[in-house]
Amino acid sequence: MKARSGKPLHYKGETDHLPDTRIYLNIKYLDKGRYELNIMNKNKLIKKIHFNKK
């Protein structure tokens, strides 16, 4: 993409470092429906969570 002056446009973004002790799940690109999230440790189920993407 070029600006009106003919020079190419360049965009740059930076994010802060995410903490090592947190896990983020971005559901923006998931299809609509019901999901089940299983949290496991050494093949043992720790937590099972259900959520709906509308």
C-alpha positions in Angstrom: 0.0 0.0 0.0 1.3 3.4 -0.9 0.5 6.9 0.5 -0.7 9.7 -1.9 2.9 10.9 -2.1 3.9 7.5 -3.7 6.0 6.5 -0.7 5.2 3.0 0.8 3.5 3.0 4.1 5.1 1.0 6.9 3.3 0.1 10.1 5.0 -1.3 13.2 3.4 -2.5 16.5 5.0 -3.6 19.7 3.5 -5.4 22.6 4.6 -5.7 26.2 6.0 -9.1 27.2 3.3 -11.4 28.6 3.9 -12.9 32.1 5.2 -16.4 32.1 2.7 -17.5 34.7 -0.4 -16.8 32.6 -1.9 -18.5 29.6 -4.1 -16.5 27.2 -6.7 -18.0 25.0 -7.9 -15.7 22.2 -11.3 -17.0 20.9 -11.7 -14.3 18.2 -11.0 -16.7 15.4 -13.0 -19.7 16.7 -16.2 -20.7 15.0 -19.5 -20.1 16.8 -20.5 -23.0 19.0 -19.9 -24.7 22.3 -16.3 -25.5 23.4 -14.8 -27.6 26.1 -11.4 -26.6 27.6 -9.5 -29.4 29.4 -6.5 -28.4 31.6 -4.2 -31.3 32.2 -1.0 -32.0 34.1 0.9 -35.2 33.5 -2.1 -36.8 31.8 -4.3 -36.0 34.8 -7.4 -33.7 34.3 -7.1 -30.7 36.6 -10.0 -28.5 35.4 -12.7 -28.8 32.7 -14.4 -25.6 31.5 -17.2 -25.2 29.0 -17.9 -22.0 27.2 -20.0 -20.7 24.3 -18.8 -18.6 21.4 -21.7 -16.5 20.1 
